[in-house]
Amino acid sequence: MSLTEPKSDTTLPPAPAVKPRIATDDHYKEQVQDQWNEDACGSHYVEKAQEGTLEWYLEAEEYRYGTYGPWMPSVMEFSKHRGKKVLEVGGGMGTDHAQFARHGAITTDLDLSAGHLEHAKRNFRLRGLTGEFVHGDGEKLPFPDNTFDVVYSNGVIHHTPDTIGVVRDMLRVLKPGGKIIIMVYAENSWHYWREQVVRLGIEQGLLARHSMNWVMSGSVEKSTKGQRPLVKVYTRKRLRAMFEAAGFRNISIVQRQMVKGELPGILSWVPVSLAGRFVGWNLILKARKPG
């Protein structure tokens, strides 16, 4: 199926009204399921296409790599793992996951949100792609040791209560010498300090009554029904230390992600691609399992 000539498909069955859930006994994990069962990540950027059509998924993709993060395809290595077994933890609507698949990777998508998995499966069917989809908890990966060549997770593990546990389990399921590619939110970023701390926390007075964690839980992810998933931010030093403690080696970290208009007028002349390397909202870590 050509990605340049999208075709609608109305023959696929509608998503079930009541989505299956994983019993976690954890408040934050329940909020994560509530959040993304109702508001698929990236869906609020789609303005033209009808939900559930190929055009809808392609419009989300166009925004993600065209407007929001043009750096992603190269930095996240979508085209570099042909024939490799790639596990994505928290694949969302399948936008990134489809890039690995269409470039020849053997893909597995694990997600705590059944709503996300429904979208990812439909996205793949409409594109003519194949992959494995697993409803599961990233803190308890249901895979044998030494299974995958690559573990990828974009904007997910900073929502997990036991993040170091997730990282250790990712190491476990990687083959010796396997690679991990992870994105988390950056504390030393323009978005965190200007938007979260100053604008919301100080100017709107939220920090006078609530913690910074509470502020971010209601503002960072788009929510239509008041869900409050856990949100963490990391410095490069803390992120590196966490992955070293888990047993990863050959660690590298880069910073990316700003959009046009985010910088104030006095700095509007600075290219967002350059600003993102110093004060961007995303930290991207790559590392290896000792081989």
C-alpha positions as CSV (number, residue, x, y, z in Angstrom):
1,M,0.0,0.0,0.0
2,S,1.4,3.4,-1.0
3,L,1.9,5.9,1.8
4,T,1.7,8.7,-0.8
5,E,-1.7,7.7,-2.0
6,P,-3.7,7.0,1.2
7,K,-6.9,5.0,0.9
8,S,-9.8,5.0,3.3
9,D,-11.0,1.7,4.6
10,T,-14.5,1.5,6.3
11,T,-14.7,-2.3,6.4
12,L,-12.6,-2.6,9.5
13,P,-14.6,-3.3,12.7
14,P,-15.2,-0.4,15.1
15,A,-13.2,-0.3,18.3
16,P,-15.1,-1.8,21.3
17,A,-16.8,0.7,23.5
18,V,-15.4,-0.8,26.7
19,K,-11.7,-1.3,26.5
20,P,-10.0,-4.2,28.5
21,R,-7.8,-3.1,31.3
22,I,-4.8,-4.5,33.2
23,A,-5.3,-4.7,37.0
24,T,-2.3,-2.9,38.4
25,D,-3.2,-1.9,42.0
26,D,-1.3,1.3,41.2
27,H,-3.0,4.7,41.0
28,Y,-0.7,6.2,38.4
29,K,-0.9,3.1,36.1
30,E,-4.7,3.4,36.3
31,Q,-4.4,7.1,35.3
32,V,-2.2,6.1,32.4
33,Q,-4.8,3.6,31.2
34,D,-7.6,6.2,31.6
35,Q,-5.5,8.8,29.8
36,W,-4.6,6.9,26.7
37,N,-7.7,4.8,26.4
38,E,-9.6,8.1,25.9
39,D,-7.1,10.4,24.3
40,A,-4.7,8.6,21.9
41,C,-1.3,10.3,22.0
42,G,-1.0,12.6,19.0
43,S,-4.6,12.4,18.0
44,H,-5.4,16.0,19.0
45,Y,-3.1,17.2,16.3
46,V,-5.3,15.7,13.5
47,E,-7.6,18.3,12.2
48,K,-8.9,17.2,8.8
49,A,-9.2,13.4,8.4
50,Q,-11.9,11.2,9.8
51,E,-10.7,9.2,12.8
52,G,-9.8,5.6,12.1
53,T,-9.0,6.1,8.4
54,L,-5.6,5.8,6.9
55,E,-5.7,9.5,6.2
56,W,-6.2,10.1,9.9
57,Y,-3.0,8.1,10.8
58,L,-1.0,9.7,8.0
59,E,-2.1,13.2,9.1
60,A,-0.8,12.4,12.6
61,E,2.4,11.1,11.1
62,E,2.8,14.2,8.9
63,Y,2.5,16.5,11.9
64,R,4.8,14.4,14.1
65,Y,7.7,14.3,11.6
66,G,7.0,17.5,9.6
67,T,6.0,20.1,12.2
68,Y,6.7,18.7,15.7
69,G,9.9,16.7,15.4
70,P,11.6,16.6,12.0
71,W,14.7,15.3,13.8
72,M,13.0,12.0,14.8
73,P,13.4,9.8,11.8
74,S,17.2,10.1,11.8
75,V,17.9,10.3,15.5
76,M,15.5,7.5,16.3
77,E,17.0,5.3,13.6
78,F,13.7,4.1,12.0
79,S,15.4,2.9,8.8
80,K,18.5,1.2,10.4
81,H,17.1,-2.0,11.8
82,R,16.0,-4.1,8.9
83,G,15.6,-7.8,9.8
84,K,16.1,-7.0,13.5
85,K,13.6,-7.8,16.3
86,V,12.4,-4.4,17.6
87,L,10.3,-4.1,20.8
88,E,8.6,-0.8,21.4
89,V,7.3,-0.2,24.9
90,G,4.3,2.1,24.6
91,G,3.8,2.4,20.9
92,G,0.8,4.7,21.1
93,M,-1.1,4.9,17.8
94,G,1.7,3.0,16.1
95,T,3.2,6.0,14.3
96,D,6.8,5.4,15.2
97,H,6.2,1.6,15.3
98,A,5.1,1.7,11.7
99,Q,8.3,3.4,10.6
100,F,10.4,0.5,11.9
101,A,8.1,-2.0,10.3
102,R,8.0,-0.3,6.9
103,H,11.8,-0.3,6.9
104,G,11.9,-4.1,7.4
105,A,12.2,-4.5,11.2
106,I,10.4,-7.4,12.9
107,T,8.2,-5.5,15.3
108,T,6.5,-6.1,18.7
109,D,4.4,-3.3,20.3
110,L,3.7,-3.6,24.1
111,D,1.3,-1.1,25.6
112,L,-0.5,-0.7,28.9
113,S,-3.3,1.1,27.1
114,A,-5.8,-1.1,25.2
115,G,-7.0,2.0,23.3
116,H,-3.5,2.6,22.0
117,L,-3.2,-1.0,20.9
118,E,-6.5,-0.8,19.0
119,H,-5.2,2.2,17.1
120,A,-1.8,0.7,16.4
121,K,-3.3,-2.5,15.0
122,R,-5.7,-0.6,12.8
123,N,-2.9,1.7,11.6
124,F,-0.8,-1.4,10.6
125,R,-3.7,-3.1,8.8
126,L,-4.5,0.1,6.8
127,R,-0.9,0.4,5.8
128,G,-0.6,-3.3,4.9
129,L,2.1,-3.9,7.6
130,T,2.4,-6.8,10.0
131,G,3.6,-6.9,13.6
132,E,2.9,-8.3,17.0
133,F,0.8,-6.4,19.5
134,V,0.8,-7.2,23.3
135,H,-1.4,-5.8,26.0
136,G,1.0,-5.6,29.0
137,D,2.8,-3.7,31.7
138,G,6.3,-2.2,30.9
139,E,7.4,-2.9,34.4
140,K,6.8,-6.7,33.8
141,L,7.7,-7.4,30.2
142,P,6.2,-10.7,29.2
143,F,9.1,-11.9,27.1
144,P,12.0,-14.3,27.7
145,D,15.5,-13.1,28.4
146,N,17.7,-12.1,25.4
147,T,14.8,-11.8,22.9
148,F,15.2,-8.5,21.1
149,D,17.9,-6.7,19.1
150,V,16.5,-3.3,19.8
151,V,14.2,-1.9,22.6
152,Y,12.7,1.5,21.7
153,S,10.4,3.7,23.8
154,N,9.6,7.3,23.1
155,G,8.1,9.4,25.8
156,V,6.8,6.5,28.0
157,I,9.1,5.5,30.8
158,H,8.9,8.9,32.5
159,H,5.2,8.0,33.2
160,T,6.1,4.7,35.1
161,P,6.2,4.6,38.9
162,D,9.1,2.1,38.9
163,T,11.2,3.5,36.1
164,I,14.4,1.8,37.2
165,G,12.5,-1.5,37.2
166,V,11.4,-0.8,33.6
167,V,15.0,-0.1,32.5
168,R,16.3,-3.3,34.2
169,D,13.6,-5.4,32.5
170,M,14.4,-3.8,29.1
171,L,18.0,-4.9,29.7
172,R,16.9,-8.4,30.5
173,V,14.9,-8.9,27.2
174,L,17.6,-7.4,25.0
175,K,20.1,-9.8,23.4
176,P,23.7,-9.4,24.4
177,G,25.0,-6.4,22.5
178,G,21.5,-5.2,21.8
179,K,20.6,-1.5,21.7
180,I,18.2,0.6,23.6
181,I,16.8,4.0,22.3
182,I,14.8,5.9,24.8
183,M,13.3,9.4,25.0
184,V,12.4,11.1,28.3
185,Y,11.5,14.7,29.2
186,A,14.4,17.0,30.0
187,E,14.5,19.0,33.2
188,N,17.1,21.4,31.8
189,S,14.7,22.6,29.1
190,W,12.9,25.7,28.0
191,H,9.6,24.0,28.2
192,Y,10.0,22.8,31.7
193,W,11.2,26.0,33.2
194,R,9.3,28.6,31.2
195,E,6.0,26.7,30.6
196,Q,5.7,24.4,33.6
197,V,7.5,26.2,36.4
198,V,7.2,29.9,35.6
199,R,4.0,30.2,33.6
200,L,1.9,27.5,35.3
201,G,3.6,27.2,38.7
202,I,4.4,30.8,39.5
203,E,2.4,33.1,37.2
204,Q,-0.8,31.1,37.6
205,G,-0.1,30.3,41.3
206,L,-0.3,26.6,41.1
207,L,2.9,26.0,43.1
208,A,1.5,27.9,46.0
209,R,-1.0,25.1,46.4
210,H,0.4,22.0,44.7
211,S,3.7,20.1,43.9
212,M,5.5,20.4,40.6
213,N,4.5,16.8,39.9
214,W,0.8,17.8,40.3
215,V,1.3,20.7,37.9
216,M,2.9,18.6,35.2
217,S,0.4,15.7,35.6
218,G,-2.4,18.0,34.5
219,S,-0.6,20.0,31.7
220,V,2.0,18.0,29.9
221,E,-0.2,15.4,28.3
222,K,-3.5,16.4,26.6
223,S,-6.4,15.2,28.6
224,T,-10.1,15.7,28.0
225,K,-11.5,14.1,31.1
226,G,-9.2,15.2,33.9
227,Q,-6.8,12.3,33.9
228,R,-3.5,12.9,35.7
229,P,-0.8,10.5,34.7
230,L,2.6,10.6,36.5
231,V,5.2,12.8,34.7
232,K,8.9,12.8,35.5
233,V,11.7,14.9,34.1
234,Y,15.4,14.1,34.0
235,T,18.8,15.7,33.8
236,R,21.5,14.1,31.6
237,K,23.4,13.1,34.8
238,R,20.4,11.4,36.5
239,L,19.4,9.7,33.3
240,R,22.9,8.3,32.7
241,A,23.2,7.2,36.3
242,M,19.9,5.3,36.1
243,F,20.9,3.3,33.0
244,E,24.4,2.7,34.3
245,A,22.9,1.3,37.5
246,A,20.7,-1.0,35.4
247,G,23.8,-2.4,33.7
248,F,23.8,-0.6,30.3
249,R,27.1,0.5,28.7
250,N,28.2,2.7,25.8
251,I,25.7,5.4,26.8
252,S,25.2,8.5,24.7
253,I,22.6,11.2,25.3
254,V,21.5,14.1,23.0
255,Q,18.9,16.8,23.5
256,R,16.2,17.8,21.0
257,Q,12.7,19.2,20.5
258,M,11.5,22.7,20.1
259,V,8.8,24.1,17.9
260,K,8.5,27.4,16.1
261,G,7.1,30.1,18.3
262,E,8.2,28.5,21.5
263,L,11.2,30.9,22.0
264,P,10.4,34.5,23.1
265,G,10.6,37.3,20.5
266,I,14.1,38.4,21.5
267,L,15.3,34.9,20.6
268,S,13.1,34.2,17.6
269,W,16.0,34.5,15.3
270,V,17.6,31.3,16.7
271,P,16.8,28.2,14.6
272,V,14.6,25.9,16.6
273,S,16.7,22.9,15.5
274,L,19.7,24.6,17.1
275,A,17.9,25.7,20.3
276,G,16.5,22.2,20.7
277,R,20.1,20.8,21.1
278,F,20.6,23.0,24.2
279,V,17.2,23.6,25.8
280,G,14.9,21.1,24.0
281,W,12.2,19.2,25.8
282,N,13.5,15.7,24.9
283,L,16.5,13.7,26.1
284,I,17.3,10.8,23.8
285,L,19.5,8.1,25.3
286,K,21.1,5.2,23.4
287,A,23.0,2.4,25.0
288,R,24.1,-1.2,24.7
289,K,23.6,-4.3,26.7
290,P,27.1,-5.8,27.5
291,G,27.8,-8.5,24.9
